[in-house]
Amino acid sequence: AIDIDAAVEEIYFGKFPRAWSILGSTTPGYDASLEGTWPFDQDEANRLLDEAGWTTRDADGIRTKDGARLSARWIAWTPVPDDRVALANAIQSDLKAVGFDLVREVLEPGAYNEQYGPKTFDVTDWGFSGADPDLLRSHLHTDGFQNASQVSDPEIDALLEGAIATTDTDARAELYAQLQQWNAQHVAIVPLYSPALITAVGDTVSGLAYDIYGRPLFYGVTVG
């Protein structure tokens, strides 16, 4: 139901590519076979919701079943940049069009942490990056400290633990491919876009280098 392509293009003017996986395209182990596999299809979204029994709507156009509204609670922490506000609005609008009410609450950090600890929410949002695909362990492992989706699956834990335990590059790539395919099916995390760091450098600057995260390193820089 979410037109991610349109939202990312309109908000970021083509500067950041749409993400297809929970790993970025420059991260080792990225599964390129997922690209193009999640199209926007409002008719299919409506069909699936009908199939799930959410066939009636209230006065606001929100789907209902057994007296309950089809609604989820999304928490975010302040400050919220304008681009993320626009992206959230686009997602909420797309979902409302199919009768899904996504209620977003913007909270101060202290209040957010009070909600995050006991997981009294349905959805939250953030960005993450890393030079190694093991970063997924914090988001998908049962004991992951950023496991906001509350994934608890022994098979997923085994994949994550097996991937960090082996030094075989091909074996690791296969395990991380399985993890990315699993998320594409179950959608514990909705990948939206891949941000990039942009650096402008004048002609008089030399010696600028970058770390593995793409951040500029200035200790070797001279201006002449």
Buried (B, 14 or more C-beta within 10 A) or exposed (E): BBBBEEBBBEBBEEEBBBBBBBBBEEBEBBBEEBBEEBEBEEEEBBEEBEEEEBEEEEEEEBBBEEEEBBBEBBBBBEEEEEEBBBBBEBBBEBBBBBBBBBEBEBBEEEBBEEBBEEEEBBBBBEEEBBEBBBBBBBBBBEEBEBBBBEBEBEEBBEBBEBBBEEEEEEEBBBBBBBBBBBBBEEEBBBBBBBBEEEEEEEEEEEEEEEEEEBEEEEEEEEEE
